[in-house]
Amino acid sequence: MGRSVAARKHPDDCRQQHGEAAVRNVLRARRKEDTKGVWTIALCGSLAIGLVAYLWNFADQALSAACVGHVFETLASFEEFPSERTPWHSGAPGSIAEYAYGLFCDGRWRFWDHPWRVVPTQLASDPLLYVFDDFLSSSEVNAVLKLVSDLDFFSSGLKDSVDMGYRSSRTSFFPPGIAEEDPVLLRIARRIHATAHVPLSHGELLQVVEYREGDKYELHLDADPDVPRVATMILYLSDVDGGGETVWPHNLFNGSLQEGPLPKPTNGSETRQPMQPYCDHQSYLKVQPKKGRAVLMYNLKREAVWGDIKQTMVNENSLHGACPVRGKRSKWVLQKWMQYKSLA
Ligand SMILES: O=C(O)CCC(=O)C(=O)O
């Protein structure tokens, strides 16, 4: 009744026919109608938002459960020698399952700043070495650096002066409690293992290193028979003013193996031959630190995975080092070593 009066009559018509009291009634009825309309819209809007949030959460949980299942297990597995498979990546995956993994499981859609296509560039075949730009999005790097601020750091070098000269930087590790609970770290660890084709249970703790001005790590191997690290992933979390490159003295900048006398490990996985000439010279293979960039390196020869691990099975061409950082900006690195053996 109120609605039809308010809709049909103009207040001036009412004023002429029925006087002021009727006009007030018409206006009151209209206000009531307007308020009712606003409440109805607000209620329906909230219900719709609630329903979408519920369905989104449900789909997200179902997707997460599906994601850690079959596809991830297949990608991060020792089905073949890991370096004989093309690293998994979101750019041009080999199968529909791998494509789906990149699209739905890798968490890219959660971060608006993450490129959809991340394609590796092979830098060398001996050692097998790849670089990925934008492996981590800027917001992922920022999330990691925020977590890093709560960690306790210790000096990476040993106490005596020789070792401080060999390796100077600050190191910490994400304890399993954080690495397994934090969704960003978990997603990054999965991405690393899927990319390298190594099961999660073979992964060591995520390491974080800060190199300040002048800090470096002389030439070394990551693997030895006691610590058979089949793959290493180095993720750069910052840009630097200069220096700080990771260098491979056995390879020229185009990836080919260098001829002539090469530095050899003399002390287990280390060599005392200085790294600086390789840092200074343009001809050697180097990767510059760049926020979000990652390097994947395979350290063992193929037969190491199937037989007993001996020193000869460590690929000595994977000798590498971290050149001194120049300038005030620190080089931050996140590192994951993946072993041939399960650590579980
Ligand atoms: O920081 C880098 O560039 C390399 C790090 C490295 O080789 C290591 O920590 O084993």
The ligand as an SDF file (V2000), in Angstrom:
LIG
                    3D

 10  9  0  0  0  0  0  0  0  0999 V2000
   76.6500  -17.2640   -2.9790 O   0  0  0  0  0  0  0  0  0  0  0  0
   76.9960  -17.7910   -4.0110 C   0  0  0  0  0  0  0  0  0  0  0  0
   77.0380  -17.1750   -5.0760 O   0  0  0  0  0  0  0  0  0  0  0  0
   77.4460  -19.2180   -3.9930 C   0  0  0  0  0  0  0  0  0  0  0  0
   77.2470  -19.8410   -2.6540 C   0  0  0  0  0  0  0  0  0  0  0  0
   77.9330  -21.1540   -2.5240 C   0  0  0  0  0  0  0  0  0  0  0  0
   78.6210  -21.5910   -3.3740 O   0  0  0  0  0  0  0  0  0  0  0  0
   77.7540  -21.9610   -1.3060 C   0  0  0  0  0  0  0  0  0  0  0  0
   77.2890  -21.4500   -0.2960 O   0  0  0  0  0  0  0  0  0  0  0  0
   78.0900  -23.1660   -1.3630 O   0  0  0  0  0  0  0  0  0  0  0  0
  1  2  2  0
  2  3  1  0
  2  4  1  0
  4  5  1  0
  5  6  1  0
  6  7  2  0
  6  8  1  0
  8  9  2  0
  8 10  1  0
M  END
$$$$
